Amino acid sequence: MTPSTPAPPPQFTFTLPAPPAPDASRAQASPRRNKALWLIGIGLCANALVMLYTHAFGPIPEFKLATPAFGQAAPSAGGQLLGARGLYMAPAQLGPNSFGLYLMDVDSGTICVYKVSPDSSRFKLMAARSYKYDRFLEDLNNDPLTPASVQKLVEAQRQRQDLHQKDDVPTVDQAPKPDENMPDLPAANLPR
């Protein structure tokens, strides 16, 4: 056997296309670039006109339909509650610099709180609870002004109002009485 010499490593060559001539590149990119620049310019002019109009005449009235579309959900009073089929989600501010969302499942009676971690771009489950039986509690972890004490205050207030209404009603019969110094009516005028 003859000792073989190692084969030289394969060589690769890369060729880049030559750049087009300066006049040809301008001719090809110019119409597209000009159209884009014109669209941007028109958009900026329209924005400036709207800003001048609102500065001079006040806000532009909103375009509203008389009735919502059939497939459109009715807007909620609170604003940003999203949901369908018994699941509702709302954004939440959990602290001065921490945000998350609430997720509520109406069918199972559960609420979950998630925190968003901006560092890792992930959600973290902070708490979950079934409120199925919570709805039946009447007094739990309240301040000293409990529902029972409020009930007593309202009842006392109603009694005071009843007493004030009775102040206007005289306790003695105020109907006019016959004058004792007047003579009695003759018997002929008495009703029979």
C-alpha positions in Angstrom: 0.0 0.0 0.0 1.2 3.3 -0.8 0.7 6.2 1.5 -1.8 8.6 0.2 -1.5 12.2 0.5 -4.5 14.0 1.9 -6.7 15.5 -0.8 -6.8 19.3 -0.8 -10.0 20.7 0.6 -12.6 21.7 -2.0 -12.6 25.3 -2.9 -15.7 27.3 -3.3 -16.0 30.5 -5.2 -18.7 33.0 -4.8 -19.6 35.4 -7.5 -21.8 38.4 -6.9 -23.7 40.0 -9.7 -22.3 43.2 -10.9 -24.3 46.3 -9.8 -26.4 47.7 -12.6 -25.3 50.9 -14.3 -26.3 54.0 -12.4 -28.6 55.3 -15.1 -30.5 51.9 -15.4 -31.1 51.6 -11.6 -32.6 55.1 -11.5 -34.9 54.4 -14.4 -36.2 51.2 -12.8 -36.7 52.4 -9.1 -37.8 55.9 -9.9 -41.5 55.3 -10.8 -42.2 53.1 -7.7 -40.3 55.4 -5.4 -42.1 58.5 -6.8 -45.5 56.9 -6.3 -44.7 56.0 -2.7 -43.4 59.4 -1.9 -46.5 61.0 -3.5 -48.8 58.8 -1.3 -46.9 59.7 1.8 -47.0 63.4 0.9 -50.8 63.2 0.3 -51.3 61.5 3.6 -49.3 64.1 5.4 -51.2 66.9 3.7 -54.5 65.3 4.7 -53.4 64.9 8.3 -52.3 68.6 8.3 -55.7 69.7 7.0 -57.6 67.7 9.6 -55.4 69.2 12.4 -56.0 72.7 11.1 -59.7 72.1 10.8 -60.0 70.8 14.4 -57.9 73.7 15.7 -60.1 76.2 13.9 -63.6 74.7 14.3 -63.3 72.2 17.0 -63.5 68.4 16.8 -65.0 66.7 13.8 -68.3 65.0 14.6 -68.1 61.3 14.7 -69.8 59.2 12.1 -72.2 56.9 13.9 -74.7 54.4 12.7 -78.3 54.7 14.1 -78.3 51.0 15.1 -75.4 48.5 15.5 -75.0 45.7 13.0 -76.6 42.4 13.8 -73.2 40.7 14.2 -71.8 43.5 16.3 -71.7 43.1 20.1 -73.3 45.9 22.1 -70.7 48.2 23.7 -70.2 47.6 27.4 -70.5 50.5 29.9 -67.1 49.7 31.5 -65.3 49.8 28.2 -62.8 47.1 27.6 -64.5 43.8 28.6 -64.1 41.2 25.9 -65.9 38.0 25.8 -68.1 35.4 24.1 -69.7 32.1 25.1 -69.4 32.7 28.8 -65.6 33.6 28.8 -64.8 37.2 29.5 -61.4 38.9 29.6 -60.4 42.4 30.8 -57.1 44.1 31.2 -55.9 44.9 34.7 -53.3 47.0 36.4 -52.1 44.9 39.3 -49.6 47.4 40.7 -47.8 50.7 39.9 -45.7 49.0 37.1 -47.3 45.6 36.7 -50.1 44.7 34.4 -52.1 41.6 33.6 -55.6 40.5 32.8 -58.7 39.0 34.4 -60.3 35.9 32.9 -63.8 35.0 34.0 -65.6 31.8 33.1 -69.3 32.5 33.8 -70.4 28.9 33.2 -68.0 27.3 35.7 -68.1 30.4 38.0 -64.3 30.9 38.0 -62.1 34.0 37.9 -58.4 33.9 37.1 -55.7 36.6 37.4 -52.7 36.6 35.1 -49.6 38.8 35.3 -47.6 39.8 32.2 -43.8 39.6 32.6 -42.4 42.1 30.1 -38.9 40.6 30.6 -39.8 37.1 29.4 -43.0 38.1 27.4 -45.0 35.4 29.3 -48.2 35.2 31.3 -48.0 34.0 34.9 -51.0 32.7 36.7 -51.3 34.7 39.9 -54.6 33.5 41.3 -57.7 31.5 40.4 -60.9 31.1 42.4 -64.3 29.7 42.1 -66.9 32.3 43.0 -69.8 29.8 42.8 -70.4 29.8 46.6 -69.0 33.3 47.3 -72.3 34.8 45.9 -74.2 33.4 48.9 -72.1 35.0 51.6 -73.6 38.1 53.1 -70.8 39.3 55.5 -67.2 38.4 55.4 -64.0 40.4 56.0 -65.9 43.7 56.1 -64.9 46.9 57.9 -66.8 47.7 61.2 -69.7 49.0 59.1 -71.1 45.5 58.3 -74.3 44.9 56.4 -76.1 44.1 59.7 -75.0 47.4 61.3 -76.1 49.3 58.1 -79.5 47.6 58.4 -79.8 48.8 62.0 -78.9 52.3 61.0 -81.5 52.3 58.2 -84.2 51.0 60.5 -83.4 53.7 63.1 -83.5 56.3 60.4 -86.9 55.1 59.2 -88.3 55.2 62.8 -87.1 58.8 63.2 -88.8 59.7 59.9 -92.0 58.1 61.1 -91.7 60.2 64.3 -91.1 63.4 62.4 -94.2 62.7 60.2 -96.2 62.1 63.4 -95.1 65.5 64.8 -97.3 67.2 62.3 -100.4 65.2 63.3 -102.1 66.6 66.4 -102.6 64.3 69.3 -105.8 65.9 70.5 -109.0 66.1 68.4 -109.0 69.5 66.8 -112.6 69.4 65.5 -114.7 72.4 66.5 -116.8 71.7 69.5 -120.3 73.3 70.1 -120.2 76.4 72.1 -121.4 75.6 75.6 -122.9 79.1 76.1 -125.2 78.8 73.1 -128.8 77.7 73.7 -129.8 74.2 72.6 -131.7 73.9 69.3 -135.4 73.6 69.6 -136.8 70.0 69.4 -138.7 70.8 66.2 -135.4 71.2 64.3 -133.9 67.9 65.4 -133.7 65.3 62.7 -136.0 62.3 63.0 
